[in-house]
Amino acid sequence: MFDQSPQLRQTSGQPANYPVFRQASIVTIVLALLLSGAWLTQYERHDPNQQEVASLTIATDREQPARQLPPLTIDPDSIEATAAMVYDVRTGSVLFAKEPDSVLSLASITKLMTALLVTELIEESDTIVTITSEAVAQYGYSGLRVGERISAQNLNQYSLLSSANDAAYALAYEVGEQILPGDGSTAFVDAMNVRARELELTDTRFQNPTGLDLTTVESGALGTARDVTRLMAYLATEHPELLAPTTRPSVRLDNEIGGFHDAANTNPLVNRIPNLLGSKTGFTDLAGGNLTIVFDAGFNRPIVVTVLESSFAGRFLDVEQLVDALQASLTQDSNLH
């Protein structure tokens, strides 16, 4: 099983602790991306006396806002997860929240940021990655072999679909060497934290590119349901091609010499959630069961559903319950209008 994850050295608000020259190198890269106008995000807070106190907005002028839906009438105690959120990307409204700002272990949801950074910093189609012994040594053997050469694009798919830790680590090392030669995955993780700050993932901290637990008490990544939801909404809006493979039960991925790997999806809900646009699972001893999905609720209305710190099976039941509640709400809203 490849859904494993780690914890973090830093607490929210503390600056990253790495040499100035490394930070400058990473910031330069990220600033270049920012100047290209690739993203625009906004973070809003509302009256704390209201049922839901915060909203995320992915700013876009592509289309007119949809009619805002009412909050979901669902008992938070019926959700096993410690934290959960249902978010309407079009209107920027939170339809359901349960402890959305509790900082929890992210497990393999970390790989969403790994895949995003790989996509933003290299030309995937032109980059071939050689699998190292360090990559293969990551927990959870997926079938990759030392010395095997495979495209970054296929490794990204393997990482997201099957939650393959060796694939994620191989990508982080390859791109990290391009950021700062000789520093490998460490430079990449530093860049992940820079990118998280740029996306206003204010309570997210990464210590590795996989989400694997570092020790029995320390996670490889920490974040909140709100931050995970924001990241998923950003990917669905700006990089839907990254999420597309995660909507399929399996994908066959070729290497450079004609071999292949069959990547099976770690999310059994892929055929049960209508109009699924993307998903990512996560599970470790520290994190419990995590899951975030995005699906089209109809007429180009993407909805993100995130649950953190559920159980291995409970995360899927939690998400199904929230999706069912949302669809019932949509049906009722349609009948009223």
C-alpha positions as CSV (number, residue, x, y, z in Angstrom):
1,M,0.0,0.0,0.0
2,F,1.4,3.3,-1.1
3,D,-0.8,5.8,0.8
4,Q,1.6,6.7,3.6
5,S,2.5,10.1,5.0
6,P,4.8,12.2,7.5
7,Q,4.7,15.3,10.0
8,L,6.4,18.7,10.3
9,R,9.2,20.6,12.0
10,Q,7.7,24.0,11.5
11,T,4.5,25.5,12.9
12,S,2.2,27.9,11.1
13,G,3.8,31.3,10.7
14,Q,7.4,30.3,11.1
15,P,9.8,31.1,8.3
16,A,11.4,28.3,6.3
17,N,14.8,27.3,7.8
18,Y,17.1,26.9,4.8
19,P,20.1,28.8,3.5
20,V,19.5,32.2,1.9
21,F,21.0,31.3,-1.4
22,R,18.7,28.3,-1.7
23,Q,15.7,30.3,-0.8
24,A,16.6,33.0,-3.3
25,S,17.0,30.4,-6.1
26,I,13.6,29.0,-5.4
27,V,11.9,32.3,-4.9
28,T,13.3,33.5,-8.3
29,I,11.7,30.4,-10.0
30,V,8.4,30.9,-8.3
31,L,8.3,34.7,-9.0
32,A,8.9,33.9,-12.6
33,L,5.8,31.8,-12.6
34,L,3.8,34.4,-10.8
35,L,4.8,37.1,-13.3
36,S,3.5,34.9,-16.1
37,G,0.0,35.4,-14.7
38,A,-0.6,31.7,-14.2
39,W,-2.7,32.1,-11.1
40,L,-4.9,34.5,-9.2
41,T,-6.3,33.6,-5.8
42,Q,-8.3,35.3,-3.2
43,Y,-9.0,34.4,0.5
44,E,-12.0,35.8,2.3
45,R,-13.3,35.7,5.8
46,H,-16.9,36.5,6.8
47,D,-18.9,37.1,10.0
48,P,-17.7,34.6,12.6
49,N,-21.2,34.3,13.9
50,Q,-22.4,32.7,10.7
51,Q,-22.6,29.0,10.3
52,E,-19.5,28.9,8.1
53,V,-16.9,31.6,8.8
54,A,-14.7,31.4,5.7
55,S,-14.7,31.1,2.0
56,L,-12.1,30.3,-0.6
57,T,-12.3,31.9,-4.0
58,I,-10.5,30.9,-7.1
59,A,-10.7,34.1,-9.0
60,T,-11.7,33.8,-12.7
61,D,-13.4,35.9,-15.3
62,R,-14.2,33.0,-17.6
63,E,-17.8,32.9,-16.8
64,Q,-20.6,34.5,-14.8
65,P,-21.0,33.1,-11.2
66,A,-23.6,30.5,-10.7
67,R,-26.5,30.8,-8.3
68,Q,-25.3,30.3,-4.8
69,L,-26.4,27.1,-3.1
70,P,-27.6,26.9,0.5
71,P,-25.3,25.2,3.1
72,L,-25.7,21.5,3.4
73,T,-28.0,20.4,6.2
74,I,-25.9,17.5,7.5
75,D,-24.9,16.6,11.1
76,P,-21.1,17.0,11.4
77,D,-21.1,14.2,13.9
78,S,-22.3,11.8,11.1
79,I,-18.9,12.4,9.4
80,E,-16.2,10.1,10.8
81,A,-13.4,12.4,9.7
82,T,-12.0,15.0,12.1
83,A,-12.1,17.7,9.4
84,A,-14.1,18.1,6.3
85,M,-15.2,20.7,3.7
86,V,-17.5,20.9,0.7
87,Y,-16.7,23.9,-1.6
88,D,-18.4,25.3,-4.6
89,V,-15.6,26.5,-6.9
90,R,-17.9,28.6,-9.2
91,T,-19.4,30.7,-6.4
92,G,-16.5,30.5,-3.9
93,S,-18.8,29.4,-1.2
94,V,-18.3,26.8,1.5
95,L,-21.3,24.5,1.6
96,F,-20.2,22.4,4.6
97,A,-17.3,22.5,7.1
98,K,-16.2,20.5,10.1
99,E,-13.1,21.8,11.8
100,P,-11.8,23.1,8.5
101,D,-8.8,24.8,10.1
102,S,-7.5,22.0,12.3
103,V,-3.9,21.2,11.3
104,L,-3.6,17.5,10.5
105,S,-1.3,15.1,8.7
106,L,-1.8,15.1,5.0
107,A,-0.4,11.7,4.0
108,S,-0.3,11.2,0.2
109,I,-2.5,14.2,-0.5
110,T,1.0,15.8,-0.4
111,K,1.5,14.4,-3.9
112,L,-0.9,17.0,-5.3
113,M,1.7,19.7,-4.6
114,T,4.5,17.5,-5.8
115,A,2.7,17.0,-9.2
116,L,1.8,20.7,-9.4
117,L,5.4,21.8,-8.9
118,V,6.8,19.3,-11.3
119,T,4.4,20.5,-14.0
120,E,5.2,24.2,-13.3
121,L,9.0,23.8,-13.3
122,I,9.8,21.4,-16.1
123,E,8.6,20.5,-19.6
124,E,7.2,17.1,-18.8
125,S,7.1,15.8,-22.3
126,D,10.8,16.6,-22.8
127,T,12.0,15.2,-19.4
128,I,13.0,11.6,-18.9
129,V,13.7,10.6,-15.2
130,T,16.1,7.8,-14.2
131,I,14.9,5.9,-11.2
132,T,17.4,6.0,-8.4
133,S,18.0,3.5,-5.5
134,E,16.8,6.2,-3.1
135,A,13.5,6.4,-4.9
136,V,13.0,2.6,-4.9
137,A,13.9,2.6,-1.2
138,Q,10.7,4.6,-0.4
139,Y,8.1,2.8,1.5
140,G,5.6,0.9,-0.7
141,Y,7.1,-0.9,-3.7
142,S,5.2,0.0,-6.9
143,G,7.3,-1.9,-9.4
144,L,9.8,0.8,-10.5
145,R,13.4,-0.5,-10.9
146,V,16.7,1.2,-10.3
147,G,18.0,2.6,-13.6
148,E,14.6,2.5,-15.3
149,R,13.9,5.5,-17.4
150,I,10.4,6.9,-17.6
151,S,8.9,10.2,-18.5
152,A,8.1,12.8,-15.8
153,Q,4.5,12.9,-17.2
154,N,4.0,9.1,-16.6
155,L,5.6,9.3,-13.2
156,N,3.3,12.1,-12.2
157,Q,0.3,9.9,-13.2
158,Y,1.8,7.0,-11.3
159,S,2.2,9.1,-8.2
160,L,-1.3,10.5,-8.3
161,L,-3.2,7.5,-9.4
162,S,-1.5,4.7,-7.4
163,S,0.0,7.0,-4.8
164,A,3.5,5.6,-5.7
165,N,6.1,7.0,-3.3
166,D,9.0,5.9,-5.5
167,A,7.6,7.9,-8.4
168,A,7.0,11.0,-6.4
169,Y,10.5,10.9,-4.9
170,A,12.1,10.3,-8.3
171,L,10.3,13.4,-9.6
172,A,11.3,15.5,-6.6
173,Y,15.0,14.5,-6.9
174,E,15.1,15.1,-10.7
175,V,13.5,18.6,-10.4
176,G,15.3,19.4,-7.2
177,E,18.6,18.9,-9.0
178,Q,17.5,21.4,-11.6
179,I,16.7,23.9,-8.9
180,L,19.9,23.5,-7.0
181,P,22.4,20.9,-8.2
182,G,23.6,18.6,-5.4
183,D,20.6,19.3,-3.2
184,G,18.1,17.0,-4.9
185,S,14.8,16.4,-3.1
186,T,15.7,18.8,-0.3
187,A,15.6,21.8,-2.7
188,F,12.4,20.5,-4.2
189,V,10.7,20.3,-0.7
190,D,11.8,23.9,0.0
191,A,10.2,24.9,-3.3
192,M,7.0,23.1,-2.3
193,N,6.8,25.3,0.8
194,V,7.5,28.4,-1.2
195,R,4.7,27.5,-3.6
196,A,2.3,26.7,-0.7
197,R,2.8,30.2,0.6
198,E,2.2,31.7,-2.8
199,L,-1.1,29.8,-3.0
200,E,-2.0,31.1,0.5
201,L,-2.0,27.6,2.0
202,T,-1.3,29.3,5.3
203,D,-1.3,26.2,7.5
204,T,0.5,23.8,5.1
205,R,4.1,22.6,5.7
206,F,5.9,19.9,3.8
207,Q,9.0,17.9,4.9
208,N,9.1,15.4,2.0
209,P,7.5,15.0,-1.4
210,T,5.6,11.8,-0.6
211,G,3.6,12.5,2.6
212,L,5.2,9.5,4.3
213,D,5.5,9.6,8.1
214,L,9.0,10.5,9.1
215,T,8.7,8.8,12.5
216,T,6.0,7.4,14.6
217,V,5.3,10.9,15.9
218,E,6.3,13.2,13.0
219,S,4.4,13.6,9.8
220,G,5.9,14.4,6.4
221,A,3.3,17.1,5.8
222,L,0.7,19.0,7.7
223,G,-2.3,21.1,6.5
224,T,-5.9,21.8,6.9
225,A,-9.1,20.7,5.1
226,R,-9.4,24.3,3.9
227,D,-5.8,24.3,2.5
228,V,-6.3,21.0,0.8
229,T,-9.6,22.2,-0.7
230,R,-7.9,25.4,-2.0
231,L,-5.2,23.3,-3.6
232,M,-7.6,20.9,-5.2
233,A,-9.8,23.8,-6.5
234,Y,-6.7,25.5,-8.0
235,L,-5.6,22.3,-9.8
236,A,-9.1,21.7,-11.1
237,T,-9.2,25.3,-12.4
238,E,-5.6,25.7,-13.8
239,H,-4.3,22.1,-14.3
240,P,-7.3,19.8,-15.0
241,E,-5.0,17.6,-17.2
242,L,-3.1,16.7,-14.0
243,L,-6.2,15.3,-12.3
244,A,-7.7,13.6,-15.4
245,P,-5.9,10.3,-14.9
246,T,-7.2,10.0,-11.3
247,T,-10.7,9.6,-12.6
248,R,-9.9,6.2,-14.2
249,P,-9.7,2.8,-12.4
250,S,-6.3,2.2,-13.9
251,V,-3.8,3.4,-16.5
252,R,-1.0,1.6,-18.3
253,L,2.3,3.7,-18.2
254,D,5.2,3.0,-20.6
255,N,8.9,3.4,-19.9
256,E,11.6,4.2,-22.4
257,I,12.4,0.7,-23.5
258,G,8.9,-0.6,-24.2
259,G,8.1,-1.9,-20.8
260,F,5.1,-0.7,-18.9
261,H,3.5,-0.5,-15.4
262,D,-0.2,-0.9,-14.7
263,A,-1.2,1.9,-12.2
264,A,-4.3,1.0,-10.2
265,N,-6.4,3.8,-8.6
266,T,-6.3,3.9,-4.8
267,N,-9.8,5.5,-4.8
268,P,-12.6,2.9,-5.2
269,L,-15.1,5.6,-5.7
270,V,-14.0,6.5,-9.2
271,N,-16.9,4.7,-10.8
272,R,-19.4,5.8,-8.2
273,I,-19.1,9.5,-8.2
274,P,-20.8,11.1,-11.3
275,N,-18.7,13.5,-13.4
276,L,-15.6,13.0,-11.3
277,L,-12.9,15.5,-12.3
278,G,-10.1,14.4,-10.0
279,S,-9.2,12.7,-6.7
280,K,-6.4,11.9,-4.3
281,T,-6.2,9.5,-1.4
282,G,-3.9,9.5,1.6
283,F,-3.4,7.1,4.5
284,T,-0.7,6.7,7.2
285,D,-0.6,5.7,10.8
286,L,-0.5,9.4,11.8
287,A,-2.9,10.7,9.3
288,G,-5.6,8.0,9.3
289,G,-7.7,8.1,6.1
290,N,-7.7,11.2,3.9
291,L,-9.5,11.9,0.6
292,T,-10.1,14.9,-1.6
293,I,-12.1,14.9,-4.8
294,V,-13.5,17.3,-7.3
295,F,-16.6,16.6,-9.4
296,D,-18.9,18.5,-11.8
297,A,-22.3,18.8,-10.1
298,G,-23.8,19.9,-13.4
299,F,-23.5,22.7,-15.9
300,N,-19.8,23.2,-15.3
301,R,-20.1,23.5,-11.5
302,P,-17.1,21.9,-9.9
303,I,-17.4,20.9,-6.3
304,V,-14.5,20.0,-4.0
305,V,-15.1,17.5,-1.2
306,T,-12.3,17.0,1.4
307,V,-12.1,14.8,4.5
308,L,-9.0,14.5,6.7
309,E,-8.3,12.1,9.6
310,S,-11.0,9.5,9.0
311,S,-10.3,5.8,8.9
312,F,-9.1,3.7,6.0
313,A,-12.6,2.8,4.8
314,G,-14.4,5.7,6.6
315,R,-12.9,8.4,4.2
316,F,-14.8,6.8,1.3
317,L,-18.0,6.6,3.2
318,D,-17.6,10.2,4.4
319,V,-17.1,11.5,0.9
320,E,-20.0,9.5,-0.5
321,Q,-22.3,10.9,2.2
322,L,-21.2,14.4,1.5
323,V,-21.6,14.0,-2.3
324,D,-25.1,12.4,-1.8
325,A,-26.1,15.4,0.5
326,L,-24.9,17.8,-2.1
327,Q,-26.8,16.2,-4.9
328,A,-29.9,16.1,-2.9
329,S,-29.5,19.8,-2.2
330,L,-29.0,20.5,-5.9
331,T,-32.2,18.6,-6.7
332,Q,-34.1,20.5,-4.2
333,D,-32.7,23.8,-5.4
334,S,-33.6,22.9,-9.0
335,N,-37.2,22.1,-8.0
336,L,-37.5,25.4,-6.2
337,H,-36.3,27.3,-9.2
